[in-house]
Amino acid sequence: MTETAQTEAKPKIHVVLAGLMIAMMLAMLDNMIVSTALPLIVREFNGLDHFTWVVTAYILGTTVSTPIWGKLGDLYGRKTVFLTSIGIFLLGSALSGMAGSAMLGGPQDGMVQLIAFRALQGLGAGGLMVGVMAIIGDLVPPRERGRYQGMMAGIMAIAMVAGPLVGGFIADNLSWRWAFYINLPLGGVALLVLITQMHLPKYRTEHRIDWLGAALLSVGITGLVLITTWGGNEYDWVSPQILGLAGLAVVSLVAFALVERRVPEPILPLDLFKIRNFALISGVGFLLGFAMFGAMNFLPMFQQYVQGASATGSGLLLLPLMFGMLIVSIGVGRAITKTGRYRIFPIIGGVVMTIGMVLLTRLDVHTSRFEMGAYLVVLGVGMGFLMQTSMLIAQNSVEQRDLGAASGAATFFRSIGGSFGVSLFGAIFSARLHDQIVVRMGAQAAEQFGSGSGAAGGFDPAVLATLPAAARDGLLTSLANSISGIFWWAIVFAAAVPVLAWFIKEIPLRGTPSEAPPDAPAEAAPAAVAPGR
């Protein structure tokens, strides 16, 4: 960034930050709010057989587009690209809220429309997270960046709790369509602030889009996401469908790697992985996503079914997690800004997160809400050490011209890790729940309550209330043990985080955004900088 651009940007950084925080909140809140509204959507459209696609389509759109948005920002300027991603997200939100309405032909095609519009919304969401991180990288030098990224981690923590609360309120008091319409006024405010107040430097590069690489990457990622979504659920792991998808994914990703080595402006520069810290922190991000998102997906289920909390109440019960993550994230950000040291934080975070997972293996039908809250504080503290520190290390490892690609790759690996974790842990949970019910209640009960829609219906509080006490206790004990067992698997991935983090080098944080990182590839030339826009 030029001296003039820095001078212009600094007085407005807090105003711009507010707009960025709103945009990030949109991306973080959406899936959590929609998950709460899904039962209402299923009832209106009679779409139980396809309801998982409402979530899958969004995840697929987000995961596929994240690295592409990052590279587009490097090529064409982050402001224009970021505002475009917000616009696409809001368009997808509006159309999702209108799905199945009289204006679009009525409810008979409502579920199909909603799935398509959610995919569009996910394409926009892919640009929100990577755009926020890359823009902060443009405005703030790495030495100061920890403070602001700590605040972003706090926003993520708040969203984890606010999502179920807002979703529960909408489910109880409004139409499910407001789960999507709520994005429109928030997004409008973010657009207004960012259009009028955000001025970024423009880094000149050749405007060549690697369309073939983008297509191959999209096909490969789509195959992987579908494997993790369908495997063990819709199809057996060794079915022709899953094996075919695996073959398609492998061929596409190998071809992608070959293409990226030959094009002048690759979507995901493979040379970045020659940088030690970037490669290591990408692995940490994958493991973090795998363990954190994969395991945390089951906490609301335990709180609602085993502990009897409402959808809104389960959000409140996650407050200890939020506070642990929020306080530590802000503290770590300030410590990095003050000392310039960061290597120790992902190591500590991995250890503490592993301890939190170990504690959560103790969950059973007798676990009190206070006891679970204490476990969640520990898990939140571990996450607070990791969430934004990993992004800071990734950005500090590369040159400014590759900031968007690096931010996109870091977000991508965390996202794909979370997708794999949710799928793998979901398959393990289903198999374990079936076995647990067989042991306590017999094979017939396992067929009724241990799989598919029968499980969802069987654990509905209204249904549980009608069952004999012995049957109810058997179901809840089976569910609690199945959920606690998931955290034993999460320990494996969480424990690998500090091991990888141990090998990260303590490279000094750059004092200005344009300063080259010490271990960047020698052949990479710095990009020219134009005056701030």
C-alpha positions in Angstrom: 0.0 0.0 0.0 1.4 3.5 -0.8 1.9 6.0 2.0 -0.9 8.2 0.6 -3.3 5.2 0.5 -2.4 4.3 4.1 -3.0 7.9 5.3 -6.4 7.9 3.6 -7.4 4.5 4.9 -6.5 4.8 8.6 -9.0 7.4 9.7 -11.8 5.3 8.2 -10.6 1.9 9.2 -13.1 1.5 12.0 -16.0 2.5 9.8 -14.9 0.1 7.1 -14.3 -2.6 9.8 -18.0 -2.2 10.8 -19.1 -2.9 7.2 -16.8 -5.9 7.0 -18.0 -7.3 10.3 -21.6 -7.1 9.1 -20.6 -8.9 5.9 -18.9 -11.6 7.9 -21.9 -11.9 10.2 -24.1 -12.6 7.1 -21.9 -15.5 6.1 -21.6 -17.0 9.6 -25.2 -16.6 10.6 -26.9 -17.9 7.6 -26.5 -21.6 7.9 -27.2 -21.6 11.6 -30.4 -19.6 11.2 -31.6 -21.8 8.2 -30.9 -25.0 10.1 -33.4 -24.0 12.8 -36.0 -23.2 10.1 -35.5 -26.4 8.2 -38.3 -28.4 9.9 -40.8 -25.7 8.9 -39.6 -25.7 5.3 -39.8 -29.5 5.2 -43.4 -29.5 6.4 -44.5 -26.8 3.9 -42.9 -28.4 0.9 -43.2 -32.1 2.0 -39.5 -32.4 1.1 -38.0 -34.7 3.7 -36.2 -36.8 1.1 -34.3 -33.8 -0.2 -34.0 -31.5 2.8 -30.2 -32.2 3.3 -29.6 -30.6 -0.1 -30.8 -27.3 1.3 -27.6 -27.3 3.4 -25.4 -29.2 1.0 -26.1 -26.9 -1.9 -24.9 -23.9 0.2 -21.8 -25.7 1.4 -21.0 -26.8 -2.1 -21.4 -23.3 -3.6 -19.3 -21.8 -0.8 -16.5 -24.4 -1.0 -16.2 -24.3 -4.7 -16.1 -20.6 -5.1 -13.8 -19.6 -2.1 -10.4 -20.0 -3.9 -11.8 -18.4 -7.1 -13.1 -15.3 -5.3 -9.7 -14.9 -3.6 -7.8 -15.0 -6.9 -10.3 -12.7 -8.6 -9.7 -10.2 -5.9 -5.9 -10.3 -6.6 -6.6 -9.8 -10.3 -9.3 -7.2 -10.4 -9.2 -5.4 -7.1 -10.8 -6.6 -3.9 -13.4 -3.9 -3.5 -15.2 -4.6 -6.7 -15.0 -8.3 -6.3 -16.1 -8.2 -2.7 -19.1 -6.0 -3.4 -20.1 -8.3 -6.2 -20.0 -11.3 -3.8 -22.3 -9.5 -1.4 -24.7 -8.7 -4.2 -24.8 -12.3 -5.3 -25.4 -13.4 -1.7 -28.2 -11.0 -1.3 -29.8 -12.0 -4.6 -29.6 -15.7 -3.5 -31.1 -14.8 -0.1 -34.1 -12.9 -1.7 -34.8 -15.7 -4.2 -34.5 -18.4 -1.4 -37.1 -16.5 0.6 -39.4 -16.5 -2.4 -39.0 -20.2 -3.2 -42.3 -21.9 -3.7 -44.3 -18.7 -3.5 -47.1 -17.9 -5.9 -44.8 -15.5 -7.8 -42.5 -18.4 -8.7 -45.2 -21.0 -9.5 -46.4 -22.3 -6.1 -45.1 -24.9 -3.6 -45.0 -27.9 -5.9 -41.5 -27.0 -7.0 -40.6 -25.1 -3.9 -37.9 -27.5 -2.6 -36.1 -27.7 -6.0 -36.2 -23.9 -6.3 -34.8 -23.5 -2.7 -31.9 -25.9 -3.4 -31.0 -24.0 -6.6 -31.2 -20.6 -4.9 -29.2 -21.8 -1.9 -26.4 -22.8 -4.3 -26.4 -19.3 -5.7 -26.4 -17.9 -2.2 -23.4 -20.1 -1.4 -21.5 -18.8 -4.4 -21.8 -15.3 -3.0 -20.9 -16.5 0.6 -17.7 -17.9 -0.7 -16.5 -14.4 -1.4 -17.6 -12.9 1.9 -15.2 -14.7 4.3 -12.1 -14.6 2.1 -12.9 -11.0 1.0 -13.1 -9.8 4.6 -9.7 -11.4 5.5 -8.0 -10.2 2.4 -9.3 -6.6 2.7 -8.0 -6.4 6.3 -4.7 -7.6 4.8 -4.7 -4.7 2.4 -5.6 -2.1 5.0 -3.6 -3.2 8.0 0.1 -4.3 8.1 0.7 -7.8 9.6 2.1 -6.4 12.8 -1.2 -4.6 13.5 -3.4 -7.2 12.0 -3.7 -9.5 15.0 -5.8 -6.9 16.8 -8.4 -6.7 14.1 -8.5 -10.4 13.3 -9.1 -11.1 17.0 -12.2 -8.9 16.7 -13.3 -10.9 13.7 -12.9 -14.1 15.7 -15.1 -12.5 18.2 -17.8 -11.9 15.6 -17.6 -15.6 14.6 -18.1 -16.6 18.2 -21.1 -14.3 18.5 -22.6 -15.7 15.3 -22.3 -19.2 16.6 -24.7 -18.3 19.4 -26.8 -15.6 17.7 -27.6 -18.0 14.8 -29.7 -20.5 16.8 -31.2 -17.7 18.9 -32.4 -15.7 15.8 -33.4 -18.9 14.0 -35.4 -20.1 17.0 -37.2 -16.7 17.3 -38.0 -16.8 13.6 -39.2 -20.4 13.8 -41.4 -19.6 16.8 -42.8 -16.2 15.7 -42.4 -15.6 11.9 -42.5 -17.3 8.6 -39.4 -19.5 7.7 -38.9 -17.1 4.7 -37.5 -14.5 7.2 -34.6 -16.8 7.8 -33.5 -15.5 4.3 -35.1 -12.0 4.2 -33.2 -11.0 7.4 -30.0 -10.9 5.3 -31.3 -8.1 3.1 -31.3 -5.1 5.4 -28.0 -6.2 7.0 -26.4 -6.6 3.6 -27.8 -3.3 2.4 -26.1 -1.5 5.3 -22.8 -3.3 4.6 -23.0 -2.3 0.9 -23.7 1.3 1.7 -20.8 1.6 4.2 -18.3 -0.2 2.0 -19.2 1.6 -1.3 -18.9 5.0 0.3 -16.0 4.5 2.8 -13.7 1.7 1.6 -10.7 2.7 -0.5 -8.2 0.1 -1.3 -4.8 0.0 -3.1 -4.9 -1.6 -6.5 -2.2 -4.1 -7.3 -1.6 -4.4 -11.1 -1.4 -7.9 -12.5 -2.1 -9.5 -15.8 -5.9 -9.9 -16.1 -5.9 -13.6 -17.2 -8.5 -15.8 -15.6 -7.5 -19.5 -15.4 -10.9 -20.7 -16.4 -9.8 -24.3 -17.1 -8.1 -24.5 -13.6 -11.3 -23.0 -12.0 -13.5 -25.6 -13.8 -11.3 -28.5 -12.8 -11.0 -27.4 -9.2 -14.8 -26.9 -9.1 -15.4 -30.4 -10.4 -12.9 -32.0 -8.0 -14.2 -30.2 -5.0 -17.8 -30.9 -6.0 -16.9 -34.6 -6.2 -15.3 -34.6 -2.7 -18.2 -32.7 -1.1 -20.7 -35.1 -2.7 -18.7 -38.1 -1.5 -18.6 -36.8 2.1 -22.3 -35.9 1.9 -23.7 -39.1 0.3 -21.1 -41.7 1.5 -22.7 -43.9 4.1 -26.0 -42.1 3.9 -27.5 -42.0 0.4 -25.1 -44.7 -0.9 -22.7 -47.2 0.5 -19.1 -46.2 0.6 -18.2 -48.9 -2.0 -21.2 -48.2 -4.3 -20.6 -47.4 -8.0 -21.9 -43.9 -7.4 -19.3 -43.1 -4.6 -16.5 -44.9 -6.4 -17.4 -43.0 -9.6 -17.3 -39.7 -7.8 -14.0 -40.6 -6.2 -12.5 -41.4 -9.6 -13.9 -38.1 -11.0 -12.5 -36.1 -8.1 -9.0 -37.7 -8.3 -8.8 -37.2 -12.1 -10.0 -33.6 -11.9 -7.7 -32.6 -9.1 -4.6 -34.2 -10.7 -5.5 -32.4 -14.0 -5.9 -29.2 -12.0 -2.4 -29.6 -10.5 -0.9 -30.1 -13.9 -2.8 -27.0 -15.4 -1.8 -24.8 -12.5 1.9 -25.4 -13.1 1.6 -24.1 -16.7 -0.7 -21.1 -16.6 0.6 -17.5 -15.9 -2.1 -16.6 -13.4 -3.2 -19.8 -11.6 -6.4 -19.8 -9.5 -4.5 -21.4 -6.6 -0.7 -20.9 -7.0 0.9 -24.2 -6.1 4.2 -22.4 -5.4 2.5 -21.1 -2.2 2.8 -24.6 -0.8 6.6 -24.5 -1.1 6.5 -21.9 1.7 6.9 -23.9 4.9 4.6 -21.8 7.1 1.8 -21.6 4.5 1.8 -25.4 3.9 1.8 -26.1 7.7 -0.9 -23.6 8.5 -3.0 -25.0 5.7 -2.8 -28.4 7.3 -3.7 -26.9 10.7 -6.7 -25.2 9.1 -7.9 -28.5 7.6 -7.6 -30.3 11.0 -9.2 -27.4 12.8 -12.2 -27.5 10.5 -12.4 -31.2 10.7 -12.3 -31.4 14.5 -14.2 -28.3 15.4 -17.1 -28.1 12.9 -17.4 -31.9 12.7 -17.8 -32.4 16.4 -19.6 -29.1 17.3 -22.4 -30.1 14.9 -23.7 -32.5 17.6 -23.7 -30.1 20.6 -27.2 -28.6 19.9 -28.6 -32.1 19.4 -27.4 -33.1 22.8 -28.7 -29.9 24.4 -32.1 -30.2 22.8 -32.8 -33.9 23.0 -30.9 -35.1 26.0 -31.0 -31.9 28.2 -34.4 -30.8 27.0 -33.5 -27.3 25.8 -35.5 -25.5 23.1 -34.0 -24.4 19.8 -33.6 -21.0 21.3 -32.4 -22.3 24.6 -29.6 -24.4 23.0 -28.2 -21.1 21.6 -28.0 -19.7 25.1 -26.3 -22.9 26.3 -23.5 -22.2 23.8 -22.7 -18.8 25.5 -19.8 -20.3 27.5 -18.1 -21.4 24.2 -18.6 -17.9 22.8 -17.2 -16.1 25.9 -14.1 -18.4 26.0 -13.4 -17.9 22.3 -14.2 -14.1 22.3 -12.0 -13.2 25.3 -9.0 -15.2 24.2 -9.3 -14.1 20.5 -9.2 -10.5 21.5 -6.4 -11.0 24.0 -4.3 -13.0 21.5 -4.8 -10.4 18.8 -3.5 -7.7 21.2 -0.6 -9.8 22.3 0.5 -10.4 18.7 0.3 -6.7 17.9 2.3 -5.8 21.0 5.0 -8.4 20.8 5.0 -9.6 17.2 5.2 -13.2 18.4 2.6 -15.7 17.3 4.1 -19.2 16.9 3.2 -20.3 20.5 -0.5 -19.5 20.1 -1.6 -22.3 17.6 0.4 -24.8 19.7 -1.4 -23.7 22.9 -4.7 -23.6 21.1 -4.3 -27.1 19.7 -3.5 -28.5 23.2 -6.4 -26.7 24.9 -8.8 -27.7 22.2 -7.8 -31.3 22.6 -8.4 -31.1 26.3 -11.8 -29.7 25.6 -12.6 -32.6 23.3 -11.4 -35.0 26.0 -13.8 -33.4 28.5 -16.7 -33.6 26.1 -16.2 -37.4 25.8 -17.7 -37.4 29.4 -21.1 -36.3 28.2 -24.0 -38.6 29.3 -27.6 -38.4 30.4 -26.5 -37.2 33.8 -24.3 -34.3 32.6 -25.6 -31.1 34.0 -25.8 -27.9 32.0 -23.2 -26.3 34.3 -20.8 -29.1 33.8 -21.2 -29.0 30.0 -20.8 -25.2 30.1 -17.4 -25.6 31.8 -16.3 -28.1 29.1 -17.4 -25.6 26.4 -15.4 -22.8 28.0 -12.3 -24.9 27.6 -13.1 -25.7 24.0 -13.8 -22.1 23.3 -10.5 -21.0 24.8 -8.6 -23.4 22.5 -10.5 -22.2 19.5 -9.7 -18.6 20.5 -6.0 -19.3 20.2 -6.4 -20.7 16.8 -9.1 -19.2 14.7 -7.6 -16.0 13.4 -4.0 -16.8 14.3 -4.0 -19.3 11.5 -5.2 -16.8 9.0 -2.6 -14.2 10.1 0.2 -16.8 9.6 -1.0 -17.7 6.2 -1.2 -14.1 5.1 2.2 -13.2 6.6 3.8 -16.1 4.6 3.1 -14.7 1.1 3.6 -11.5 -0.9 0.9 -8.9 -1.1 -0.1 -9.8 -4.7 -1.0 -13.3 -3.5 -2.9 -12.2 -0.4 -6.3 -13.1 -1.9 -5.2 -16.5 -3.1 -3.6 -17.2 0.3 -6.7 -16.0 2.2 -8.9 -18.1 -0.1 -6.8 -21.2 0.3 -6.7 -20.9 4.1 -10.5 -20.5 4.2 -10.9 -23.3 1.7 -8.9 -25.8 3.7 -10.8 -25.0 6.9 -14.1 -25.3 5.0 -13.3 -28.6 3.3 -12.0 -30.0 6.6 -15.3 -29.0 8.2 -17.3 -30.6 5.3 -15.3 -33.9 5.7 -15.7 -33.8 9.5 -19.5 -33.3 9.4 -19.8 -36.2 7.0 -17.4 -38.6 8.6 -18.6 -38.0 12.1 -22.2 -38.1 10.9 -21.7 -41.6 9.4 -19.9 -42.7 12.7 -22.8 -41.3 14.7 -25.5 -43.0 12.7 -23.7 -46.4 13.0 -23.0 -46.0 16.7 -26.6 -44.9 17.5 -28.0 -47.9 15.7 -25.7 -50.3 17.6 -26.5 -48.6 20.9 -30.2 -48.9 20.4 -29.8 -52.6 19.4 -28.0 -53.3 22.7 -30.6 -51.6 24.9 -33.9 -52.0 23.0 -33.5 -54.6 20.3 -33.2 -54.6 16.5 -36.8 -53.6 15.9 -36.4 -50.4 17.9 -33.1 -49.7 16.1 -34.9 -49.9 12.8 -37.5 -47.5 14.0 -35.4 -45.0 15.9 -31.8 -45.6 14.8 -31.7 -44.4 11.2 -33.2 -42.0 8.7 -36.3 -40.0 9.4 -37.3 -42.4 12.1 -34.4 -41.2 14.3 -35.4 -37.6 13.8 -39.0 -38.3 14.7 -38.2 -40.6 17.5 -36.2 -38.0 19.4 -38.7 -35.3 19.0 -39.7 -34.2 22.5 -43.4 -34.6 21.7 -42.8 -38.2 20.6 -40.5 -39.0 23.6 -43.2 -37.8 26.0 -45.5 -40.5 24.7 -43.0 -43.4 25.2 -42.8 -45.6 28.4 -40.1 -44.4 30.8 -37.8 -47.4 30.0 -38.0 -46.8 26.3 -37.4 -43.1 26.7 -34.4 -43.7 28.9 -33.0 -46.2 26.5 -33.2 -43.8 23.6 -31.7 -40.9 25.4 -28.8 -43.0 26.8 -28.1 -44.4 23.4 -28.1 -40.9 21.9 -25.9 -39.4 24.6 -23.4 -42.2 24.3 -23.3 -41.9 20.5 -22.7 -38.1 20.7 -20.0 -38.4 23.3 -18.3 -41.1 21.2 -17.9 -38.6 18.4 -15.5 -36.6 20.5 -13.1 -39.5 20.9 -12.7 -39.3 17.1 -12.4 -35.6 17.2 -9.4 -35.9 19.6 -7.4 -37.6 16.9 -7.6 -34.6 14.6 -7.4 -32.0 17.4 -4.2 -33.6 18.8 -2.5 -33.3 15.4 -3.0 -29.5 15.4 -0.2 -28.7 18.0 2.1 -31.3 16.3 1.9 -29.5 13.0 2.0 -26.1 14.6 5.3 -27.0 16.4 7.1 -26.9 13.1 6.0 -23.4 12.2 8.9 -20.9 12.0 8.6 -17.6 13.9 9.0 -15.2 11.0 8.8 -11.5 11.9 5.5 -9.9 11.1 5.9 -7.3 8.3 5.6 -3.7 9.4 3.9 -2.7 6.1 1.6 -4.7 3.8 4.0 -4.4 0.8 7.1 -5.7 2.6 8.1 -9.1 1.3 8.0 -12.1 3.6 11.4 -13.6 4.4 10.7 -17.1 3.1 8.7 -16.2 -0.1 10.0 -17.9 -3.3 12.9 -15.9 -4.6 11.6 -15.9 -8.2 8.4 -14.1 -7.3 8.6 -10.4 -8.2 6.5 -7.9 -6.2 3.5 -6.5 -8.0 3.3 -2.8 -8.9 1.0 -0.6 -6.8 -1.3 2.1 -8.1 -2.7 4.9 -6.0 -5.5 4.0 -3.7 -9.0 3.9 -5.1 
